[in-house]
């Protein structure tokens, strides 16, 4: 029942993300005015905007002018709904902690809400860059700030939950271990962000903004904070790999020219980041085994 509720909630949030995707690139406030059809400008009723269901009932067309509605809209809603469920499985349902204390529940809930925010930001960045060739600062900058706050205020408490478990076997006091681990994670994330920013800035300068936009540089900084080392390496590898594969296919099909005249790289960075976020440790282990042969 909870999973179903989270999925429905995710569909509703996905509908709002569609508003952000369409309005932010045009400098429109997502809270100013009701939604309308892009073709006939007719204000939409609530029953025209029921996530996924309205698209299916109307057969992908506007109720008023019968213009085709982009498949992006139900796709974003479905992805967001699935994301709400998957993140619950990864952060709360599959948690290794068994205690039912309020402190533990609060930390897990904060983790869940934070990663929902991050993945929602990823979805907006993915489709905004894909549709308009823009990685919006209005999404990236708040995500960077919130990620720093998340690390600062929650990581210490989260590690303290573990200080009374496996770490008790060490000769050092658990409190000292928590402090060392916390400082280590802070340094890891911050250096990963700076390193990612520097690497993509060099690519941006070398290509003079043609092969890599400055939005990608700022996005790389955000991904460094979120993933840290070595997951950020896996994310970049997957991004360049998928970008090369898709780019080659588009060239063969004669569809290399997209919005803005180039293939946007932001969506591939998001794909790599999501895969690394969920499966980064497994990917790194597989890569280590492959390199050991």
Secondary structure, 3 states (H helix, E strand, C coil): CHHHHHHHHHHHHHHHHHHHHHHHHHCCCCCCCCCECCCCCCECCHHHCCCCHHHHHCCCECCCCCCECCCHHHHHHHHHHHHHHHHHHHHHHCCCCCCCCHHHHHHHHHHHHHHHHHHHHHHHHHHHHHHHCCCCHHHHHHHHHHHHHHHHHHHHHHHHHHHCCHHHHCCCCHHHHHHHHHHHHHHHHHHHHHHHHHHHHHHHHHCCCCCCCHHHHHHHHHHHHHHCCCHHHHHHHHHHHHHHHHHHHHHHCCCCCCHHHCCCCHHHHHHHHHHHHHHHHHHHHHHHHHHHC
